[in-house]
Amino acid sequence: MIEPLPRPRVVARDARGPEHVALDDAGRILTGTADGAIWRLTLSPSASPSASPSAGLARAEVIAETGGRPLGLAPSPDGELLVCDARRGLLRVDPRGGTVRVLADEVDGVPLRFCSNVAPAADGTLYFTVSSRRHALEDWLSDILEDTATGQLLRLRPGGEPEVLRDGLRFANGVALAPDESFVAVAESGARRIRRHWLTGPLEGKDDILVRDLPGYPDNLSRSAGGVFWVALAGPREFAVDALHHASPALRRAASAATKRLRPRPRPTVRVLAIRPDGSVARHLLRRRSPYRMATSVCEDGHRLVLGSLLERGIAVCALPALQG
């Protein structure tokens, strides 16, 4: 059942392009912006979804600068912050002093480009994605249209070197571990699906599809305290893109070049889903006319949802509707 997503309010408008949002152990919002900054935002606990935009923000501070373009991020158990930077690779950031350390900027001698999202396991192993090995962040739409299938899922064990777990992904994006860490879920934006790579059990090392034929293009993933995966669909399904994926490579490249010139504006649709570890959909929230466009991430903050966007200024906050029935 599709439920209406309440109208979001936007806070921290100085944060430009907060592509991914995550919560730290204190419930503060973490995000990275187009200028290379890492922000930490504190919302007022009593703020209601109908409050004015400024009423919900108690504090906003820049805690670090990566010198690149931070995308996916995740708090690590030791209190530091893991950051995928589209230009610099996989980073570790100390939020106390703002120091930045590179954990991985190449794999098998090949520089990491377009490092996208990261999820830490309990034993310190890091799972992260590279969206494309052909296009940089600025040309993300070209990769979707050309369907290059050059995305990767990588693993970095403590003290080790990054290794490729899965190659040939169709714009690998969000990544999240199952509650029991039996598998890692990976969003394939270009294929409108979420893949599951098994880490334990009889299927260890093998892949299957957690959920397919999504009504849009999945971007970042987050896992709630209740164990469901939240996924933001950056845009609704475009049947012209489906048809293009069956066309010749030359036609796909021509369409990509034309789109660069036209620069289409994102549709005003915001859609987020909560997906159980068995692949069933627990929640499906949709707003067709939203002032906040191209939501690329979502995380659950108690009674609220927090949204980020690659293109917008500020993060969006809305109420999480109570389950009906």
C-alpha positions as CSV (number, residue, x, y, z in Angstrom):
1,M,0.0,0.0,0.0
2,I,1.3,3.4,-0.9
3,E,1.1,6.0,1.9
4,P,1.2,9.7,1.5
5,L,4.6,11.2,2.6
6,P,4.0,14.4,4.7
7,R,5.2,17.7,3.3
8,P,8.8,18.1,4.3
9,R,10.3,21.2,5.9
10,V,13.9,22.2,5.0
11,V,16.5,23.1,7.5
12,A,20.2,24.1,7.3
13,R,19.9,25.7,3.9
14,D,23.6,26.6,3.9
15,A,24.4,22.9,3.4
16,R,24.5,22.6,-0.4
17,G,24.0,19.2,-1.9
18,P,23.7,17.0,1.3
19,E,23.7,13.8,-0.7
20,H,23.7,11.4,2.2
21,V,22.3,11.6,5.7
22,A,23.1,9.4,8.7
23,L,22.7,9.6,12.5
24,D,25.5,9.3,15.1
25,D,25.1,7.6,18.5
26,A,23.8,10.9,19.9
27,G,21.0,11.2,17.3
28,R,22.7,14.1,15.5
29,I,22.5,14.2,11.7
30,L,25.7,13.8,9.7
31,T,26.0,14.8,6.0
32,G,28.6,15.9,3.5
33,T,28.1,18.8,1.0
34,A,29.3,19.9,-2.4
35,D,32.1,22.1,-1.0
36,G,33.8,19.2,0.7
37,A,32.4,19.9,4.2
38,I,31.2,17.4,6.8
39,W,28.2,18.8,8.7
40,R,26.8,17.8,12.1
41,L,23.2,19.0,12.7
42,T,21.1,18.8,15.9
43,L,17.3,19.0,15.6
44,S,15.1,20.2,18.4
45,P,13.6,17.2,20.0
46,S,10.2,18.9,20.4
47,A,10.1,20.2,16.8
48,S,6.9,19.2,15.1
49,P,6.6,18.7,11.3
50,S,4.4,21.7,11.0
51,A,6.9,24.1,12.7
52,S,8.7,26.8,10.7
53,P,11.9,25.7,9.0
54,S,14.1,27.4,11.6
55,A,12.3,26.0,14.6
56,G,13.5,22.5,14.1
57,L,17.2,23.2,13.9
58,A,19.0,23.6,17.3
59,R,22.6,23.6,16.0
60,A,24.5,23.3,12.7
61,E,28.3,23.0,12.6
62,V,31.0,22.0,10.1
63,I,33.2,19.4,11.8
64,A,35.7,18.6,8.9
65,E,36.7,19.3,5.3
66,T,37.6,16.4,3.1
67,G,39.1,18.5,0.2
68,G,36.9,16.5,-2.2
69,R,33.2,15.7,-2.6
70,P,31.8,13.5,0.3
71,L,28.9,11.2,-0.5
72,G,28.0,8.3,1.7
73,L,29.1,8.3,5.3
74,A,28.7,6.1,8.4
75,P,29.7,6.4,12.1
76,S,32.3,3.8,13.1
77,P,32.1,2.1,16.5
78,D,35.2,4.0,17.7
79,G,33.4,7.3,17.4
80,E,35.1,8.4,14.1
81,L,33.3,8.8,10.8
82,L,33.8,6.8,7.6
83,V,33.3,8.8,4.4
84,C,33.2,7.8,0.8
85,D,34.5,10.8,-1.2
86,A,33.8,10.8,-4.9
87,R,37.3,12.3,-5.6
88,R,39.5,11.0,-2.8
89,G,38.3,7.5,-2.0
90,L,37.4,6.0,1.3
91,L,38.3,8.2,4.3
92,R,38.3,8.2,8.0
93,V,37.3,11.5,9.7
94,D,37.9,12.4,13.4
95,P,34.9,14.6,14.3
96,R,36.7,15.9,17.4
97,G,39.6,17.5,15.6
98,G,38.5,17.4,11.9
99,T,41.5,15.3,10.8
100,V,41.0,13.3,7.6
101,R,42.9,10.1,6.8
102,V,42.7,8.1,3.5
103,L,41.9,4.4,4.1
104,A,41.8,3.4,0.4
105,D,42.2,5.3,-2.8
106,E,43.0,2.5,-5.2
107,V,42.2,-1.2,-5.7
108,D,44.6,-3.6,-7.5
109,G,46.6,-0.6,-8.6
110,V,43.6,1.2,-10.1
111,P,42.6,4.5,-8.6
112,L,39.2,4.6,-6.9
113,R,36.9,7.0,-8.7
114,F,33.3,7.8,-7.7
115,C,33.5,6.0,-4.3
116,S,29.9,6.1,-3.2
117,N,28.7,4.4,0.1
118,V,30.1,2.5,3.1
119,A,28.9,0.2,5.8
120,P,31.0,-1.0,8.8
121,A,30.7,-4.5,10.2
122,A,31.0,-5.3,13.9
123,D,34.5,-6.8,13.4
124,G,35.8,-3.6,11.7
125,T,35.5,-4.8,8.1
126,L,34.2,-2.1,5.8
127,Y,32.0,-2.7,2.8
128,F,31.8,0.1,0.2
129,T,30.8,0.8,-3.3
130,V,32.2,2.4,-6.4
131,S,29.3,3.7,-8.6
132,S,31.2,3.8,-11.9
133,R,34.7,3.2,-13.2
134,R,33.9,5.2,-16.4
135,H,32.2,8.3,-15.3
136,A,32.9,10.8,-12.4
137,L,30.2,12.1,-10.1
138,E,29.5,15.1,-12.3
139,D,28.4,12.7,-15.1
140,W,26.3,10.3,-13.0
141,L,23.4,10.6,-15.4
142,S,25.6,9.6,-18.3
143,D,26.4,6.3,-16.5
144,I,22.8,5.6,-15.9
145,L,21.8,6.3,-19.5
146,E,24.8,4.4,-21.0
147,D,24.3,1.5,-18.5
148,T,28.0,1.0,-18.3
149,A,27.7,-1.7,-15.5
150,T,31.1,-0.8,-14.2
151,G,30.1,-0.5,-10.5
152,Q,31.8,-2.5,-7.8
153,L,31.2,-3.8,-4.2
154,L,34.5,-3.8,-2.3
155,R,35.6,-5.0,1.1
156,L,38.4,-3.7,3.4
157,R,39.4,-5.9,6.3
158,P,41.2,-4.3,9.3
159,G,44.9,-4.0,8.3
160,G,44.2,-5.3,4.8
161,E,43.9,-4.0,1.3
162,P,40.7,-3.3,-0.5
163,E,39.3,-6.3,-2.5
164,V,36.6,-6.5,-5.1
165,L,33.7,-8.7,-4.0
166,R,31.4,-8.0,-6.9
167,D,32.1,-6.3,-10.3
168,G,29.8,-5.4,-13.2
169,L,27.2,-3.7,-11.0
170,R,24.8,-1.3,-12.8
171,F,25.6,1.9,-10.9
172,A,26.4,0.6,-7.5
173,N,25.1,2.9,-4.8
174,G,23.8,2.5,-1.3
175,V,25.1,-0.3,0.9
176,A,23.9,-1.7,4.2
177,L,24.4,-4.8,6.3
178,A,21.7,-7.1,7.4
179,P,20.9,-7.0,11.1
180,D,22.7,-10.3,11.7
181,E,25.4,-9.3,9.1
182,S,24.6,-12.4,7.1
183,F,24.5,-10.4,3.9
184,V,25.3,-6.9,2.5
185,A,22.6,-5.2,0.5
186,V,23.7,-3.0,-2.5
187,A,21.5,-0.7,-4.4
188,E,21.9,-0.9,-8.2
189,S,20.5,2.4,-9.4
190,G,20.7,1.6,-13.1
191,A,18.8,-1.7,-12.7
192,R,16.2,-0.4,-10.3
193,R,16.9,-3.2,-7.8
194,I,18.7,-4.1,-4.6
195,R,21.2,-6.9,-4.7
196,R,22.1,-9.2,-1.8
197,H,25.7,-10.5,-1.4
198,W,25.8,-13.3,1.1
199,L,28.6,-13.2,3.7
200,T,27.7,-16.2,5.8
201,G,25.7,-19.5,5.5
202,P,25.3,-21.9,2.6
203,L,25.2,-19.1,0.0
204,E,28.4,-17.4,1.3
205,G,30.1,-15.5,-1.5
206,K,27.1,-15.7,-3.8
207,D,24.6,-13.1,-4.9
208,D,20.8,-12.9,-5.4
209,I,18.3,-10.1,-5.7
210,L,16.7,-8.8,-2.5
211,V,14.1,-6.7,-4.3
212,R,13.7,-6.0,-8.1
213,D,11.6,-3.8,-10.4
214,L,11.5,-0.8,-8.0
215,P,9.3,2.1,-9.1
216,G,12.3,4.3,-9.3
217,Y,16.1,4.5,-9.0
218,P,17.4,3.4,-5.6
219,D,20.1,5.6,-4.2
220,N,21.4,5.4,-0.6
221,L,20.4,2.8,2.0
222,S,20.2,3.0,5.7
223,R,19.1,0.5,8.4
224,S,16.7,1.5,11.1
225,A,16.8,0.4,14.7
226,G,13.9,-1.9,13.9
227,G,16.0,-3.7,11.2
228,V,14.4,-2.5,8.0
229,F,16.3,-1.0,5.2
230,W,15.2,2.5,4.2
231,V,15.9,3.4,0.6
232,A,15.4,6.7,-1.2
233,L,14.3,6.5,-4.9
234,A,16.1,9.5,-6.5
235,G,13.5,9.7,-9.3
236,P,10.5,7.8,-10.6
237,R,10.9,5.1,-13.2
238,E,11.4,6.5,-16.7
239,F,10.2,4.1,-19.5
240,A,12.4,5.9,-22.0
241,V,15.4,5.0,-19.9
242,D,14.3,1.3,-19.8
243,A,14.0,1.4,-23.6
244,L,17.4,3.0,-24.0
245,H,19.0,0.2,-22.0
246,H,18.0,-2.2,-24.7
247,A,19.4,0.0,-27.5
248,S,22.9,-0.1,-29.0
249,P,25.8,1.4,-27.1
250,A,26.2,4.1,-29.7
251,L,22.6,5.2,-29.3
252,R,23.0,5.2,-25.5
253,R,26.1,7.4,-25.8
254,A,24.2,9.8,-28.1
255,A,21.3,10.1,-25.7
256,S,23.8,10.7,-22.9
257,A,25.5,13.6,-24.8
258,A,22.1,15.1,-25.6
259,T,21.0,15.0,-22.0
260,K,24.2,16.8,-21.0
261,R,23.2,19.7,-23.2
262,L,19.6,19.8,-22.1
263,R,20.2,19.2,-18.3
264,P,16.6,18.1,-17.4
265,R,15.3,19.3,-14.1
266,P,14.5,16.5,-11.6
267,R,10.8,15.6,-11.1
268,P,9.2,16.9,-7.9
269,T,8.5,13.4,-6.7
270,V,9.8,12.1,-3.4
271,R,9.5,8.3,-2.7
272,V,11.0,6.3,0.1
273,L,10.6,2.6,1.0
274,A,11.3,0.5,4.0
275,I,12.3,-3.0,3.0
276,R,12.5,-6.0,5.4
277,P,15.6,-8.3,5.3
278,D,13.5,-10.9,3.4
279,G,12.8,-8.4,0.6
280,S,9.2,-7.6,1.4
281,V,8.2,-3.9,1.5
282,A,7.2,-2.7,5.0
283,R,6.5,0.9,4.0
284,H,6.0,2.8,0.7
285,L,5.7,6.6,1.2
286,L,5.2,8.9,-1.7
287,R,4.8,12.7,-2.3
288,R,4.1,13.7,-5.9
289,R,4.5,17.4,-5.5
290,S,7.4,18.1,-3.2
291,P,9.3,21.3,-2.7
292,Y,12.3,19.2,-2.1
293,R,13.5,17.3,-5.2
294,M,15.7,14.3,-5.9
295,A,15.9,12.9,-2.4
296,T,19.0,10.6,-2.6
297,S,19.0,9.4,1.0
298,V,16.6,8.8,4.0
299,C,17.1,7.7,7.5
300,E,14.7,7.1,10.4
301,D,15.0,9.4,13.4
302,G,12.3,8.1,15.8
303,H,9.1,9.8,14.8
304,R,10.7,11.6,11.8
305,L,12.3,10.9,8.5
306,V,15.4,12.9,7.5
307,L,16.1,13.3,3.7
308,G,19.2,14.4,1.8
309,S,19.6,15.4,-1.8
310,L,22.5,15.6,-4.2
311,L,21.1,18.9,-5.6
312,E,19.1,20.7,-3.0
313,R,20.2,23.1,-0.3
314,G,19.5,21.9,3.2
315,I,18.1,18.7,4.5
316,A,14.4,17.9,4.6
317,V,12.5,16.6,7.7
318,C,9.0,15.2,7.8
319,A,6.9,13.1,10.1
320,L,7.0,9.4,9.9
321,P,3.3,8.5,9.6
322,A,2.0,5.9,12.1
323,L,1.3,2.5,10.6
324,Q,-2.4,2.0,9.8
325,G,-4.2,-0.9,11.2
